[in-house]
Amino acid sequence: MTALRRRKGIENTKNSENGEVKLDEESKKLVEKSKESFPERGLRRKWRCVDNCCWFIGFVCSIWWLLLFLYNAMPASFPQYVTEAITGPLPDPPGVKLAKEGLKAKHPVLFVPGIVTGGLELWEGKQCAEGLFRKRLWGGNFGELYKRPLCWVDHLSLDNETGMDPPGIRLRPVSGLVAADYFAPGYFVWAVLISNLAQIGYEEKNMHMAAYDWRMSFQNTEVRDQTLSTIKSNIELMVATSGKKVVVIPHSMGALYFLHFMKWVEAPGPMGGGGGSDWCAKHIKAVMNIGGPFLGVPKAVSGLFSAEAKDIAVARAMAPGFWDKDVFRFQTLQHLMRMTRTWDSTMSMIPKGGDTIWGGLDWSPEEGHECQGSKPKNNNISTTGRNSPRNSTDNPIKYGRIISFGKDVAELHSSRIERVDFRGAVKGNNLANTSSCDVWTEYHDMGIGGVKAVADYKIYSAGSVLDLLGFVAPKMMKRGSRHFSYGIAEDLDDEKYDHYKYWSNPLETKLPNAPDMEIFSLYGVGIPTERAYVYKLSPSGDCYIPFQIDNSAEGGDESCLKGGVYSVDGDETVPVLSAGFMCAKGWRGKTRFNPSGMRTYIREYNHAPPSTLLEGRGTQSGAHVDIMGNFALIEDILRVAAGASGNELGGDQVHSGIFKWSERINLQL
């Protein structure tokens, strides 16, 4: 038997000389039986794509947990050590630096957050929001947005008729410093400034966050929540307990909100706070506005018109199926438009002053601006006084055309453009069968005729933009017109300007009678900022927004036109003209807008991006929100809070062409 097996083995070996093993029937049966009894000894299983995915996910998770363990195990000083090893020693934060100089807390500080940066929590909601009582629906980690997006949109929207709470829903602002210290985990807003103020002795007793529901019109925050009265009481309390006037620090739309407050607090009741004409003079040392959109922002127009800004326009062009069509029954842009059009606050930032401020069809104050000019990269390099812009004068860009339908229309002289007035156009049949739409927008009532009329008018300046929005969103503008105005006052002593709808427009109201008070405009420069748009008609379809920014409109390497958006100097959100004009000219010296002649200062901070990823969002950033971590800006604020005046800071610090641009504006002062 052994000899027989040996002979068969020799035969099998001979058969395998060509690299192929041939088994006889008996051997095959033995192999099959072995596989059945001991599967692990069988032939190797075929590797599948699922195995690759599982191994990859396991590898990523293992690396993630390892890095998380190392991050928590490392000393707190390790990131700073690595950063300093790469970039050299880091400068002391402003709070540490000024504490070494002996500066101490002196004047109480009031923070006024801007739009979207303050947290909102749920106090009453619908069935879909069960379990979310006093949970943040805005701010924080936005977890509910991903879990239940339609429910989240319903709760963030206000009533489309009243601008107040919808039935059965109550969202209220988070209170305390935590209301806007961080917008989301790891993304600071006020936190860096607060920590630096703490270094020179500030704490909660002499710092207050004036949280408010930033979705609402300014006067309605008082009607519903008595927010303006709360700010008044807190300022009075801080002045009474410290014996010092308050330094107010508004950011973004908070500058408009506090401008409204200064008129409200002195106006007689019941419309105002009844503080008297000298209330601001008695209680406020300085107002240090950070990125204040005093004259509005063109970005507000595109947001209300087509629910877009530059970034969304790029995403819309890259993924039209997600943004424009019915994907998983969630029409993204339509829901975004429906929600934001109920926020009256967005209408506070529509450009003010019309063509006088923003330019007409064939001129604009910023003519000659160069988008690719060389700029200094250090905030320590500053100039004082009226700088001329680093521009040429042969740039044909017509920034006054905030909306143009087509690139050729944006560039031609207005006399060569045939236009058809849309104001008297009859709106045609509905664009879509609204019964098949998840969300209704006012565009559904315009019809094909209305859409065509808007496109045939071709060019819209700051003056005609108001008529445009009134045509495409009449309900929204009718509601907003009760709270905001966008003109230029001819006679500020006219009794009509005693109404609250004018109080947030610096061109239709007077500053308080407080000659010792100071007003600062602090903002970033050196970042391309949206100023005008090239539009096109959207492809027709069900439930669609008929207009969109033409992302294909480009102007070349050195052009200010990128992706259908004309850019100008600013902080990425607010153009220099809006942030700086009032302090550069409108309020400079004794004017009809500043009858007491309170001192005004412009402090510009030239943008410098972080040199390494370890630097986070940078300490010299001029971006609209990131500037809140700018060391130079924080140092200026700390010095004023500790008692310094604007002159002691060095007066104006200007890098842009704001003074020259302001001189081109023919405004009666």
Disulfide bonds with the S-S distance in Angstrom:
Cys128-Cys151 2.09
Cys371-Cys560 1.81
Cys437-Cys543 1.91
